[in-house]
Structures are given as C-alpha cells and as structure tokens.
Amino acid sequence: MQRACFFDPFVMLTLSKANKLYAGNVATQSILPKFARQKCVVKSDFLTVEATDFKIDEARAAVSVDPQVLKLFYTGKLLEWKGVMIILKALASLPKEVRYTFTVMGNGPARQLYEDYIYKNKLNVVFIDPQTVPRCDLSFYFFAHDLFAFPTLHGEAGFAPVEAKLHGMTLLTLDFSGLAFVLTKQDVCISTEGKDCAAVVHAMAEAIEEKYYQLKCPAIERQNIGLCEKS
C-alpha cells in the first residue's frame, strides 16, 4: 500500500520536480524510487509537536474523564491500514458489562466500512468530522478520554499519537506502529509476533477490558464484576 502511490504519474512528477525531499524516518526514505531517495533527507524532528499549538491549560481545567465509562479516542484518516477495524472487532468481543465509548475523529474511504460494522454489531461509537474541530481544540478531546487508540499497520505513527502523549494520554497500539520512541510504562503495546489476525484482535480486547477494570472498577475484584454497575 505504501508503494502503490508511486504508480501515479503526478506523484512521480512531484518527486522529480522537487529540489529536496524530507522523510520522518529511514523506513519512509527506503520506499522512495532511487532518484527520489538520493535527494531525500531524514529529519529526526519531523514530527515535533509544540505545547503552544494546543489549549492544554484551558482544557485541563475544563474537562474531566467519565468515572464509570472507559472512553477511547482515535483521530486520523480513516484508511484500512490505520487499524481502526482492529479496535472495532475488539469492542465487539467485549463482555457486556464492560462500559465504553469510542470516539472516531476522521474521514476517509474506510468510513462506510466501519459504519456498517458498527451498525451490525451495535457498537457504542461516535464519529466526528475533523474539519469542524480546530487543531488547537483537540486538547478538549484528549483530556476527555482515557485511551488513545492508534493500532496503525503501516509502521509510521504520525502526529496524532505524539499529540496524545503531549496531553499525558495512555496509548493503545501495536508493536510495529512506529511509536516505540514515545511509549511509557502506562501505555499498552500489543505484541503481534506469532499471532494471526484473530489473536491480535483478542489481545486488543483483553487489553481494553483490563484497562476498564483498572481505571473504572479499581476497588472490585475481577470475579465480582457483576457489582461494577452498582458501585
């Protein structure tokens, strides 16, 4: 999928006309055609995010997370290789007592696929058009959610998870997402080694369920999950 764009003559024309190209990492540089790779520079600070770009203090004072519902958040393009379907399938397999919401801020060709799956499985998912939310206002969404879900399959994370970490969010991702440089102990990184698709989805569902009990039912033993709704 990363290489397919190079069959587009307009992409090739853009690369050939450019005096210099920038890539966020060596992996991205390596997939470029040879003539473009020779004038490509890897910028380690390509994904630098500044706190001044957001309303962090204002949002922190105005927003609080839901004490009873685990809230997941994704923002980015709705493309199949972003891994959003992995989260949706994981949510579909959760026990009924696990209370959650999943906010998806983005548009793209995979949206109809996701909406059909959500409708079929009666999932608690909300879509938000990113064009209606200024980038600086993302702070309000970051602080209102518990987990930032970003299980991308193409190995380069982008701005969104870096911005989420800037706000102290817990990341939920895969081991080859390209996020190793921002992960901390509180984050959840699903190992994919030796797993097929179903096993990855199962591991994701287990991680979400574990975070629900950890963050929303901290005083209740797992065997007493039936009491969670009453607490």
N, C-alpha and C positions, 0 to 999 in steps of 0.2 A: 504494500500500500504506500510505503514511503517513496518508492521508486517510480510508481505509476505516473506521477505528475511530470516526469521528465520526458514522457512521450508527447506532452503538449508543446506544440511549436512556440507558443507565446512564452512559456516558462523558459524554454531553451534560448529564445531571443533575449529575454530579460537577463539571463545569466551571461550571455555572450556580450551584451552591451555594458554590463556593469564593470566599473573600474576595480572595485573591491567588494568582496562578499564577507559577511560575518556569520559565524555559527556559534551556537551556545555550548557545544561540546564536540569532541573528536568524532563521536558516532555520527553526528549530523554531517560533519565535514566529509566523512568517508563515503557517504552515499551519493555525493555530487559527481557529475561527469568529470573526467580527468581535467579538461580545460578549465572548468569552474573551480575545481579543488585547488588548482595551482594558485589562484588569486583569492582563496578563502582564508580568513584569519579567525582563529578560535578566540573568543572573548570570554574569559572565565567569569567576568562580572556582567555578562549579557542579561541575566535575569535579576539584576539588582532591583530591590523594591525599597522605597523610602517611606518611612512612617509619616512624613509630611503629606503624602499623597492621600491619606485617609483621615476620617474623623474619629480617631481612636478614643481620645479622652471623652468626647461628647457621647459617643456610642456606649462606651463602658459605663458611663453614669446613667444612661437612659434605658439600657437593655439588661434583662436577666434571663437565664435559661429556664425552661419549664422543669419544675421539680419532680414531675411524675412521668413525663414522656421523653423518650430518647429521640433527639432531633438530629437528623443527618442533613448535610448540605453539600451540594455539588454546583460548581459554576464552571462553565466551559462550553465548547462546541459539542453539539450532540452528534457525534460521529461514532460509528460502531466500535472503532478501536480504542475509544476512550474508556471502555469497560463499564459503562453505566448499567448495561444489562446484567452484569455480574451482581451488582448491588440489588437490582430488582428481583432477580431469581433468589438471592439470599433472603430478601424480605419476604418473598412468597413462601419460603420454607420455615419461617419463624413460628414458634408456638403462639397460640392465640393470646396468651397472657402478656406477651411482650408488647408494650405500647410504644409506638414510634411514629414519626412523620419524616418524610424525605422531601426536601425542597430542591428542585432542579431548576437552576437559572441558566438558560441557554436555549439556543435554537440550532437546527441543523437537519440534515436529511434523515437522521435516525429517529427523529421525534415521533413520527407516526407509529413506527415500530414499537417504541416504548409506550406510547399511549394505548395501543391495542393490548399490549401485555398487561399494563396496569388495570385496564378495564376488565379484562378476562379474569384476573386474579384478585380483583377488589383490593388493590394496594392503596395505602394512605400516602399518596404522592401529589405534590403541588408543583406546577410549572410556573415560572416567572419569566417574562420577556426581559432579557438583559438590557435592551435598548431603553427601557423605562427606568433603569436604575443607574445613576451616575457612579463611576468607579469609586469615588471617594465615599459614597454611601454604603459600599459593601461592608464597612465596619459594623453597621447595624445588623446585618445578616450573620456575619461571622460570630459576633458575641451572643446571638440568639440561638445558636445551635451548639450541640455537644461534639459532634464528629464531622470532620471534613472528609468526605468520601471521594477518592480520586484513584481508582484502580486502573490507570491507563495501561494499555497493552503495547504502546509503541516506544517506550523507553526514554521519553524526554518529557518532563513534567510540565514545564511552562510556568507562567506567573501565578496562577491561582493557588496552588498549594503553598508557595512561598509566602503569598499574602496571608493565607490562613495561619501559617506559623507565626507571622508577624503579630497576629492577634492572639497567640497562645492557644490555638485550637489543637485538638488531637487529630492526627491524620489516620485515615484508614486506607491502606494502599497495598500494592503488590510488590514483591521483592525486585522486580525488574522495571519498576516505574521510573527510575532515574532520580528518586528522592532520597537516596542514601545520605546526601550531604546535609539534609535538614531534619532527619529523623532523630527523635529523642526517646527516652525510656517509656514515656507515656503513650507514644504512638503505636499503632498496630500495623505490622508489616506481614502480610500473608506470604508464606513460603510456597512457591509453585513447583519446586523440584520434585519430580516423580509423580506429580498429580495430573489427572486428566481434568477436563472442564468441570465435571460434576464435583470432583473432590475440591477444586478451588472454590466453587460456589458454597459447598458445605463448610469449608474452613472460614469463609467470609461470614456465613450465617452464625457460626459458633462465636466468632469474634464480636459480632453485633449483639448477640444475646448476652455474652459475658459483660460487655460494656453496659448493657441495660441494668443487669443486676448489680454491677459495681457502682454505677452512678445514680441509679434511681431507687434501688432497694438495698442500700448498704447494711441495714440492720437485720435483714431477714436471710435465713439460711436457704440455700437453693432448694432443699426438699420441702420448704414451706412456701413455695411460690404462689400458692393459692391465696395467701394472706396479703400479697403485694397490693392488690387493688383496694384492700380495706385500710392499709396503713396511711 
